[in-house]
């Protein structure tokens, strides 16, 4: 499923309004200032984003296998309890009880549920779940495209099928940004390369339809949260990839720690200039988004997750400004490739400090 990652990262880059740098690096501060969202440096506006209405229930509390089976049209999916990870309390028990508890629920600790499970059917389909991370990945090999049959499913039907699957999975409806959905056709190209005859014209077949839904909280994009599906020629879900961790605001941050617009501008310019030589900067863009705190101030193109990642990410979110840096456009018919860009999230709040107060201790 790693093939899902590159299109999502590239799509994230395309979401940015951008300013083309017509001059050299000395113009960078002015160009960045033009694209910084108006909320940057505004403690009142950012304070509102620190107190959003959070939909309930969140995905980890709403998963229901019966609904998921119906939406996926895969009614024989069954839990493979041997695939699950026991929670921390269960891991501390004797190994024999842990093993028996996988198969005999009565031997598990009260209130202890298995985590990170896989559901399978008899024909090879799998649904892998990482509830705490909000990651769900479904693959049905029997629905892979075969032969030259063209996919006649229209994009609206494919998008609706994906939306219904997300809702059945438990994704909060209020967080699904239906207005910015992206639906793409995936074509297969085939050409006769046999030695017995001349090479013919390639055959182009519309194989799958890929709808993608982004996530919004308080009308603000939540970075690296999405739901995406591949719809086969019969209108069924062949693959589903969901990354929708439970939403929370990182504790200990208040509007009083809002950085000024100039401080953010300085941080952006310093970061862009440090990682990008002037001649490799073609465009720069910015937008406001909720970003997991452990992804702040690092290249987001590398941080964007896939369902294959190990480790958990239960971090909460903070509003941040996402900066996209694009390489210069290659001249038409030059034979040169345009250079890729950098995507980074810059914090909008001063980091909380746990340093003891200086000066005399009050009596």
BASE-467927 format. One record per residue (C-alpha): residue number from 0; residue in one letter; z, y negated, x. Coordinates in Angstrom, 2 decimals. Layout:
+-----+---+---------+---------+---------+
:   k : r :       w :       v :       u :
+-----+---+---------+---------+---------+
: NUM : a :       Z :       Y :       X :
...
+-----+---+---------+---------+---------+
This chain:
+-----+---+---------+---------+---------+
:   k : r :       w :       v :       u :
+-----+---+---------+---------+---------+
:   0 : x :    0.00 :    0.00 :    0.00 :
:   1 : x :   -0.06 :   -2.32 :    2.98 :
:   2 : x :   -3.52 :   -3.34 :    1.93 :
:   3 : x :   -1.83 :   -5.44 :   -0.76 :
:   4 : x :   -0.23 :   -7.72 :    1.85 :
:   5 : x :   -3.21 :   -9.52 :    3.36 :
:   6 : x :   -4.78 :  -10.71 :    0.07 :
:   7 : x :   -1.39 :  -11.96 :   -1.13 :
:   8 : x :   -0.75 :  -13.92 :    2.08 :
:   9 : x :   -4.24 :  -15.40 :    2.00 :
:  10 : x :   -3.80 :  -16.28 :   -1.66 :
:  11 : x :   -0.53 :  -18.01 :   -0.86 :
:  12 : x :   -2.32 :  -20.17 :    1.68 :
:  13 : x :   -4.95 :  -21.12 :   -0.88 :
:  14 : x :   -2.32 :  -22.40 :   -3.33 :
:  15 : x :   -1.66 :  -25.46 :   -1.17 :
:  16 : x :   -3.15 :  -28.88 :   -1.72 :
:  17 : x :   -4.38 :  -29.80 :    1.74 :
:  18 : x :   -5.26 :  -32.88 :    3.74 :
:  19 : x :   -7.97 :  -32.59 :    6.37 :
:  20 : x :   -7.01 :  -34.10 :    9.69 :
:  21 : x :   -9.82 :  -36.47 :   10.50 :
:  22 : x :   -8.23 :  -37.64 :   13.72 :
:  23 : x :   -6.14 :  -36.12 :   16.46 :
:  24 : x :   -2.46 :  -35.19 :   16.58 :
:  25 : x :   -1.14 :  -38.79 :   16.54 :
:  26 : x :   -2.18 :  -38.86 :   12.87 :
:  27 : x :   -0.11 :  -35.76 :   12.08 :
:  28 : x :    3.04 :  -37.55 :   10.82 :
:  29 : x :    1.04 :  -39.68 :    8.38 :
:  30 : x :   -0.95 :  -36.70 :    7.16 :
:  31 : x :    2.19 :  -34.61 :    6.59 :
:  32 : x :    3.85 :  -37.51 :    4.78 :
:  33 : x :    0.92 :  -37.68 :    2.36 :
:  34 : x :    1.27 :  -34.05 :    1.28 :
:  35 : x :    5.07 :  -33.73 :    1.20 :
:  36 : x :    6.18 :  -33.22 :   -2.44 :
:  37 : x :    7.97 :  -36.22 :   -4.01 :
:  38 : x :   11.17 :  -34.18 :   -4.44 :
:  39 : x :   11.66 :  -33.99 :   -0.67 :
:  40 : x :   14.66 :  -36.17 :    0.20 :
:  41 : x :   15.53 :  -36.74 :   -3.47 :
:  42 : x :   19.06 :  -35.37 :   -3.87 :
:  43 : x :   18.99 :  -35.70 :   -7.67 :
:  44 : x :   15.76 :  -33.74 :   -8.07 :
:  45 : x :   16.77 :  -31.07 :   -5.59 :
:  46 : x :   20.25 :  -30.89 :   -7.11 :
:  47 : x :   18.61 :  -29.89 :  -10.39 :
:  48 : x :   16.75 :  -27.10 :   -8.59 :
:  49 : x :   20.08 :  -25.85 :   -7.26 :
:  50 : x :   21.21 :  -25.21 :  -10.85 :
:  51 : x :   18.27 :  -23.53 :  -12.59 :
:  52 : x :   18.55 :  -21.51 :  -15.76 :
:  53 : x :   18.34 :  -17.89 :  -14.61 :
:  54 : x :   16.83 :  -15.36 :  -16.99 :
:  55 : x :   19.00 :  -12.45 :  -18.07 :
:  56 : x :   18.85 :   -9.57 :  -17.59 :
:  57 : x :   17.26 :   -9.53 :  -14.17 :
:  58 : x :   15.00 :   -6.68 :  -13.11 :
:  59 : x :   17.66 :   -4.49 :  -11.48 :
:  60 : x :   19.57 :   -4.31 :  -14.77 :
:  61 : x :   16.55 :   -3.88 :  -17.05 :
:  62 : x :   14.71 :   -0.86 :  -15.60 :
:  63 : x :   14.07 :    1.73 :  -18.32 :
:  64 : x :   12.12 :    4.88 :  -17.43 :
:  65 : x :   10.93 :    5.56 :  -20.97 :
:  66 : x :    9.31 :    2.13 :  -21.26 :
:  67 : x :    7.79 :    2.44 :  -17.79 :
:  68 : x :    6.28 :    5.84 :  -18.58 :
:  69 : x :    4.64 :    4.46 :  -21.71 :
:  70 : x :    3.24 :    1.37 :  -19.95 :
:  71 : x :    1.87 :    3.44 :  -17.07 :
:  72 : x :    0.56 :    6.09 :  -19.48 :
:  73 : x :    2.24 :    8.66 :  -17.25 :
:  74 : x :    4.63 :   10.45 :  -19.58 :
:  75 : x :    5.52 :   13.27 :  -17.18 :
:  76 : x :    7.15 :   11.10 :  -14.52 :
:  77 : x :   10.47 :   12.66 :  -13.59 :
:  78 : x :   13.27 :   11.58 :  -11.29 :
:  79 : x :   13.40 :   13.38 :   -7.96 :
:  80 : x :   17.13 :   12.97 :   -7.41 :
:  81 : x :   16.89 :   14.48 :   -3.92 :
:  82 : x :   14.83 :   11.42 :   -2.90 :
:  83 : x :   17.55 :    8.91 :   -3.76 :
:  84 : x :   19.93 :    7.16 :   -1.42 :
:  85 : x :   23.61 :    7.35 :   -2.42 :
:  86 : x :   25.49 :    4.05 :   -2.62 :
:  87 : x :   28.02 :    3.11 :    0.05 :
:  88 : x :   31.00 :    4.58 :   -1.80 :
:  89 : x :   29.19 :    7.90 :   -2.17 :
:  90 : x :   28.23 :    7.96 :    1.52 :
:  91 : x :   31.89 :    7.94 :    2.50 :
:  92 : x :   32.56 :   11.19 :    0.63 :
:  93 : x :   32.37 :   14.63 :    2.27 :
:  94 : x :   28.80 :   15.77 :    2.88 :
:  95 : x :   29.12 :   18.75 :    0.54 :
:  96 : x :   30.14 :   16.55 :   -2.40 :
:  97 : x :   27.35 :   14.11 :   -1.58 :
:  98 : x :   24.81 :   16.94 :   -1.66 :
:  99 : x :   26.10 :   18.44 :   -4.91 :
: 100 : x :   26.31 :   14.99 :   -6.47 :
: 101 : x :   22.57 :   14.55 :   -6.11 :
: 102 : x :   21.98 :   17.37 :   -8.57 :
: 103 : x :   25.18 :   17.37 :  -10.63 :
: 104 : x :   25.98 :   13.90 :  -12.03 :
: 105 : x :   29.48 :   15.05 :  -13.02 :
: 106 : x :   30.35 :   15.40 :   -9.33 :
: 107 : x :   29.39 :   11.81 :   -8.50 :
: 108 : x :   31.92 :    9.03 :   -8.29 :
: 109 : x :   32.51 :    7.34 :  -11.63 :
: 110 : x :   30.21 :    4.34 :  -11.90 :
: 111 : x :   28.26 :    5.45 :   -8.84 :
: 112 : x :   24.48 :    5.48 :   -9.35 :
: 113 : x :   21.81 :    6.74 :   -7.00 :
: 114 : x :   19.66 :    4.08 :   -5.37 :
: 115 : x :   16.11 :    3.77 :   -4.00 :
: 116 : x :   14.69 :    6.69 :   -5.95 :
: 117 : x :   11.25 :    8.25 :   -6.34 :
: 118 : x :    9.82 :    9.47 :   -9.64 :
: 119 : x :    6.98 :   12.02 :   -9.59 :
: 120 : x :    4.72 :   13.87 :  -11.98 :
: 121 : x :    2.96 :   17.23 :  -11.64 :
: 122 : x :   -0.40 :   15.72 :  -10.64 :
: 123 : x :    0.87 :   13.76 :   -7.64 :
: 124 : x :    1.63 :   10.28 :   -8.96 :
: 125 : x :    4.71 :    8.52 :   -7.60 :
: 126 : x :    6.88 :    5.60 :   -8.61 :
: 127 : x :    9.11 :    4.41 :   -5.78 :
: 128 : x :   11.96 :    2.07 :   -6.65 :
: 129 : x :   14.21 :   -0.13 :   -4.55 :
: 130 : x :   16.26 :   -1.76 :   -7.25 :
: 131 : x :   18.36 :   -4.08 :   -5.10 :
: 132 : x :   15.25 :   -5.44 :   -3.41 :
: 133 : x :   13.29 :   -5.63 :   -6.66 :
: 134 : x :   10.52 :   -3.48 :   -5.18 :
: 135 : x :    8.56 :   -1.03 :   -7.28 :
: 136 : x :    5.42 :    0.78 :   -6.17 :
: 137 : x :    3.37 :    3.14 :   -8.33 :
: 138 : x :    0.40 :    5.20 :   -7.10 :
: 139 : x :   -1.65 :    7.62 :   -9.17 :
: 140 : x :   -4.22 :    9.40 :   -6.94 :
: 141 : x :   -5.91 :   10.96 :   -9.98 :
: 142 : x :   -7.02 :    7.47 :  -11.03 :
: 143 : x :   -8.67 :    6.56 :   -7.74 :
: 144 : x :  -12.29 :    5.50 :   -8.09 :
: 145 : x :  -14.74 :    8.34 :   -7.60 :
: 146 : x :  -18.51 :    8.54 :   -7.81 :
: 147 : x :  -20.59 :    5.58 :   -8.91 :
: 148 : x :  -19.17 :    4.87 :  -12.37 :
: 149 : x :  -18.92 :    1.13 :  -12.97 :
: 150 : x :  -15.71 :   -0.39 :  -14.29 :
: 151 : x :  -16.44 :   -2.11 :  -17.61 :
: 152 : x :  -12.88 :   -3.31 :  -18.27 :
: 153 : x :  -12.94 :   -7.07 :  -18.76 :
: 154 : x :  -10.55 :   -9.22 :  -16.74 :
: 155 : x :   -8.53 :  -10.38 :  -19.75 :
: 156 : x :   -7.81 :   -6.79 :  -20.80 :
: 157 : x :   -6.87 :   -5.86 :  -17.23 :
: 158 : x :   -4.51 :   -8.82 :  -16.94 :
: 159 : x :   -2.85 :   -7.98 :  -20.25 :
: 160 : x :   -2.40 :   -4.35 :  -19.17 :
: 161 : x :   -0.68 :   -5.54 :  -15.98 :
: 162 : x :    1.48 :   -8.03 :  -17.88 :
: 163 : x :    2.66 :   -5.35 :  -20.30 :
: 164 : x :    3.54 :   -3.07 :  -17.38 :
: 165 : x :    5.62 :   -5.81 :  -15.75 :
: 166 : x :    7.48 :   -6.44 :  -18.99 :
: 167 : x :    8.06 :   -2.71 :  -19.51 :
: 168 : x :    9.42 :   -2.46 :  -15.97 :
: 169 : x :   11.97 :   -5.14 :  -16.83 :
: 170 : x :   10.53 :   -8.24 :  -15.17 :
: 171 : x :   11.94 :  -11.28 :  -17.07 :
: 172 : x :    9.16 :  -12.69 :  -19.25 :
: 173 : x :   10.35 :  -16.27 :  -18.66 :
: 174 : x :    9.68 :  -15.87 :  -14.92 :
: 175 : x :    6.11 :  -14.58 :  -15.16 :
: 176 : x :    3.67 :  -17.42 :  -14.49 :
: 177 : x :    0.84 :  -16.46 :  -16.81 :
: 178 : x :   -0.92 :  -19.80 :  -16.27 :
: 179 : x :   -1.62 :  -19.12 :  -12.58 :
: 180 : x :   -2.64 :  -15.48 :  -12.88 :
: 181 : x :   -5.42 :  -14.40 :  -10.54 :
: 182 : x :   -7.80 :  -11.59 :  -11.50 :
: 183 : x :  -10.31 :  -10.26 :   -9.00 :
: 184 : x :  -13.02 :   -7.63 :   -9.22 :
: 185 : x :  -13.17 :   -5.08 :   -6.41 :
: 186 : x :  -16.69 :   -3.82 :   -5.67 :
: 187 : x :  -17.79 :   -0.78 :   -3.69 :
: 188 : x :  -20.98 :   -0.88 :   -1.65 :
: 189 : x :  -22.97 :    2.30 :   -0.95 :
: 190 : x :  -26.22 :    2.73 :    0.94 :
: 191 : x :  -28.42 :    5.73 :    1.72 :
: 192 : x :  -28.31 :    6.29 :    5.49 :
: 193 : x :  -29.88 :    9.75 :    5.49 :
: 194 : x :  -32.52 :   10.58 :    8.06 :
: 195 : x :  -34.90 :   12.12 :    5.53 :
: 196 : x :  -36.00 :    8.83 :    3.98 :
: 197 : x :  -36.00 :    5.07 :    4.39 :
: 198 : x :  -32.82 :    3.09 :    4.01 :
: 199 : x :  -32.67 :    1.81 :    0.45 :
: 200 : x :  -31.05 :   -1.18 :   -1.12 :
: 201 : x :  -27.25 :   -0.95 :   -1.28 :
: 202 : x :  -25.68 :    0.12 :   -4.56 :
: 203 : x :  -22.92 :   -2.21 :   -5.73 :
: 204 : x :  -20.36 :   -0.79 :   -8.14 :
: 205 : x :  -17.54 :   -2.71 :   -9.81 :
: 206 : x :  -14.79 :   -0.19 :   -9.09 :
: 207 : x :  -11.44 :   -1.78 :   -9.96 :
: 208 : x :   -9.90 :   -4.93 :  -11.42 :
: 209 : x :   -6.89 :   -6.44 :   -9.62 :
: 210 : x :   -4.69 :   -8.83 :  -11.66 :
: 211 : x :   -1.93 :  -10.72 :   -9.82 :
: 212 : x :    0.98 :  -12.60 :  -11.38 :
: 213 : x :    3.20 :  -15.06 :   -9.53 :
: 214 : x :    6.83 :  -15.86 :  -10.27 :
: 215 : x :    8.34 :  -19.18 :  -11.28 :
: 216 : x :   11.93 :  -20.27 :  -11.84 :
: 217 : x :   12.59 :  -23.79 :  -13.16 :
: 218 : x :    8.80 :  -24.28 :  -13.09 :
: 219 : x :    8.89 :  -23.77 :   -9.30 :
: 220 : x :    7.10 :  -21.04 :   -7.37 :
: 221 : x :    9.31 :  -18.25 :   -5.99 :
: 222 : x :    7.73 :  -17.28 :   -2.69 :
: 223 : x :    7.01 :  -13.60 :   -2.00 :
: 224 : x :    7.73 :  -12.54 :   -5.61 :
: 225 : x :    4.77 :  -11.10 :   -7.47 :
: 226 : x :    3.40 :   -8.30 :   -9.61 :
: 227 : x :   -0.03 :   -6.83 :   -8.91 :
: 228 : x :   -1.98 :   -3.88 :  -10.30 :
: 229 : x :   -5.26 :   -2.04 :   -9.81 :
: 230 : x :   -6.96 :   -1.11 :  -13.10 :
: 231 : x :   -9.30 :    1.89 :  -13.04 :
: 232 : x :  -12.56 :    2.51 :  -14.94 :
: 233 : x :  -10.67 :    3.82 :  -17.97 :
: 234 : x :   -8.39 :    0.80 :  -18.18 :
: 235 : x :   -5.36 :    2.61 :  -16.75 :
: 236 : x :   -3.05 :    1.46 :  -13.97 :
: 237 : x :   -4.03 :    3.26 :  -10.78 :
: 238 : x :   -1.58 :    1.33 :   -8.60 :
: 239 : x :    1.21 :   -1.12 :   -9.27 :
: 240 : x :    3.07 :   -3.15 :   -6.67 :
: 241 : x :    5.99 :   -5.33 :   -7.75 :
: 242 : x :    8.25 :   -7.48 :   -5.58 :
: 243 : x :   10.74 :   -9.25 :   -7.85 :
: 244 : x :   14.27 :   -9.39 :   -6.37 :
: 245 : x :   17.07 :  -10.59 :   -8.59 :
: 246 : x :   17.24 :  -14.38 :   -8.49 :
: 247 : x :   20.30 :  -16.27 :   -7.30 :
: 248 : x :   20.94 :  -19.58 :   -5.57 :
: 249 : x :   22.53 :  -19.32 :   -2.13 :
: 250 : x :   26.19 :  -20.31 :   -2.37 :
: 251 : x :   27.77 :  -23.10 :   -0.38 :
: 252 : x :   24.88 :  -25.57 :   -0.67 :
: 253 : x :   25.05 :  -28.75 :   -2.71 :
: 254 : x :   22.87 :  -31.79 :   -3.30 :
: 255 : x :   25.19 :  -33.71 :   -0.96 :
: 256 : x :   23.62 :  -31.81 :    1.96 :
: 257 : x :   20.08 :  -32.96 :    1.07 :
: 258 : x :   18.14 :  -33.98 :    4.16 :
: 259 : x :   16.37 :  -37.30 :    4.03 :
: 260 : x :   12.60 :  -37.34 :    3.67 :
: 261 : x :   12.30 :  -38.62 :    7.24 :
: 262 : x :   14.44 :  -35.76 :    8.56 :
: 263 : x :   12.25 :  -33.21 :    6.82 :
: 264 : x :    9.11 :  -34.98 :    7.98 :
: 265 : x :   10.34 :  -34.92 :   11.57 :
: 266 : x :   11.17 :  -31.21 :   11.31 :
: 267 : x :    7.72 :  -30.39 :    9.92 :
: 268 : x :    5.86 :  -32.39 :   12.57 :
: 269 : x :    7.94 :  -30.89 :   15.37 :
: 270 : x :    7.35 :  -27.36 :   14.10 :
: 271 : x :    3.61 :  -27.81 :   13.57 :
: 272 : x :    3.06 :  -29.56 :   16.90 :
: 273 : x :    5.08 :  -26.96 :   18.80 :
: 274 : x :    3.04 :  -24.01 :   17.51 :
: 275 : x :   -0.42 :  -25.54 :   17.10 :
: 276 : x :   -2.43 :  -27.40 :   19.75 :
: 277 : x :   -4.07 :  -30.51 :   18.35 :
: 278 : x :   -7.58 :  -29.12 :   18.60 :
: 279 : x :   -6.58 :  -26.09 :   16.48 :
: 280 : x :   -5.25 :  -28.12 :   13.54 :
: 281 : x :   -7.88 :  -28.57 :   10.86 :
: 282 : x :   -5.89 :  -28.98 :    7.65 :
: 283 : x :   -2.27 :  -29.13 :    6.60 :
: 284 : x :   -0.77 :  -28.66 :    3.16 :
: 285 : x :    2.66 :  -28.55 :    1.54 :
: 286 : x :    4.33 :  -27.44 :   -1.67 :
: 287 : x :    7.83 :  -26.94 :   -3.03 :
: 288 : x :    9.07 :  -23.39 :   -3.61 :
: 289 : x :   12.16 :  -21.24 :   -3.78 :
: 290 : x :   12.38 :  -19.23 :   -0.56 :
: 291 : x :   14.86 :  -16.53 :    0.41 :
: 292 : x :   17.32 :  -18.01 :    2.89 :
: 293 : x :   16.56 :  -15.36 :    5.51 :
: 294 : x :   12.91 :  -16.44 :    5.51 :
: 295 : x :   13.54 :  -20.13 :    6.13 :
: 296 : x :   12.13 :  -21.67 :    9.29 :
: 297 : x :   10.14 :  -18.62 :   10.35 :
: 298 : x :    6.45 :  -17.69 :    9.94 :
: 299 : x :    6.15 :  -16.55 :    6.34 :
: 300 : x :    2.92 :  -14.67 :    6.92 :
: 301 : x :    5.00 :  -12.20 :    8.92 :
: 302 : x :    7.98 :  -12.30 :    6.57 :
: 303 : x :    6.04 :  -11.45 :    3.40 :
: 304 : x :    7.22 :   -7.97 :    2.44 :
: 305 : x :    5.57 :   -4.74 :    1.40 :
: 306 : x :    7.06 :   -1.76 :   -0.33 :
: 307 : x :    6.88 :    0.10 :    2.98 :
: 308 : x :    9.38 :   -2.20 :    4.69 :
: 309 : x :   12.66 :   -0.67 :    5.69 :
: 310 : x :   15.91 :   -2.47 :    5.20 :
: 311 : x :   17.10 :   -4.48 :    2.25 :
: 312 : x :   16.69 :   -8.10 :    1.40 :
: 313 : x :   19.32 :   -9.12 :   -1.09 :
: 314 : x :   19.34 :  -12.75 :    0.07 :
: 315 : x :   19.57 :  -15.57 :   -2.43 :
: 316 : x :   17.11 :  -18.46 :   -2.62 :
: 317 : x :   16.98 :  -22.18 :   -1.87 :
: 318 : x :   14.37 :  -24.84 :   -2.57 :
: 319 : x :   12.27 :  -25.43 :    0.55 :
: 320 : x :    9.01 :  -27.08 :    1.49 :
: 321 : x :    6.32 :  -24.62 :    2.46 :
: 322 : x :    3.92 :  -25.92 :    5.10 :
: 323 : x :    0.47 :  -24.40 :    5.59 :
: 324 : x :   -1.49 :  -25.17 :    8.74 :
: 325 : x :   -5.16 :  -24.22 :    8.81 :
: 326 : x :   -7.51 :  -24.10 :   11.76 :
: 327 : x :  -10.61 :  -26.32 :   11.82 :
: 328 : x :  -13.56 :  -25.26 :    9.69 :
: 329 : x :  -16.42 :  -23.78 :   11.65 :
: 330 : x :  -19.73 :  -25.60 :   11.33 :
: 331 : x :  -22.21 :  -24.05 :    8.95 :
: 332 : x :  -24.50 :  -21.52 :   10.62 :
: 333 : x :  -22.59 :  -21.93 :   13.88 :
: 334 : x :  -21.81 :  -18.23 :   14.12 :
: 335 : x :  -18.15 :  -19.08 :   14.76 :
: 336 : x :  -15.17 :  -17.99 :   12.70 :
: 337 : x :  -12.61 :  -20.36 :   11.21 :
: 338 : x :   -9.19 :  -19.84 :   12.75 :
: 339 : x :   -6.31 :  -18.59 :   10.65 :
: 340 : x :   -3.32 :  -20.77 :    9.94 :
: 341 : x :    0.46 :  -20.74 :    9.97 :
: 342 : x :    2.73 :  -20.70 :    6.94 :
: 343 : x :    6.35 :  -21.72 :    7.37 :
: 344 : x :    9.23 :  -22.78 :    5.09 :
: 345 : x :   11.21 :  -25.81 :    6.22 :
: 346 : x :   14.77 :  -26.22 :    4.85 :
: 347 : x :   15.56 :  -29.23 :    2.64 :
: 348 : x :   19.33 :  -29.05 :    3.08 :
: 349 : x :   21.58 :  -29.31 :    6.10 :
: 350 : x :   22.99 :  -25.89 :    7.04 :
: 351 : x :   26.60 :  -25.41 :    5.93 :
: 352 : x :   29.05 :  -25.63 :    8.78 :
: 353 : x :   32.23 :  -23.62 :    9.15 :
: 354 : x :   33.55 :  -25.65 :   12.05 :
: 355 : x :   37.19 :  -26.74 :   11.81 :
: 356 : x :   37.72 :  -30.45 :   11.16 :
: 357 : x :   38.25 :  -32.64 :   14.21 :
: 358 : x :   41.03 :  -35.20 :   14.60 :
: 359 : x :   44.73 :  -35.04 :   13.79 :
: 360 : x :   45.90 :  -32.54 :   11.20 :
: 361 : x :   47.18 :  -34.32 :    8.08 :
: 362 : x :   50.92 :  -34.07 :    7.63 :
+-----+---+---------+---------+---------+
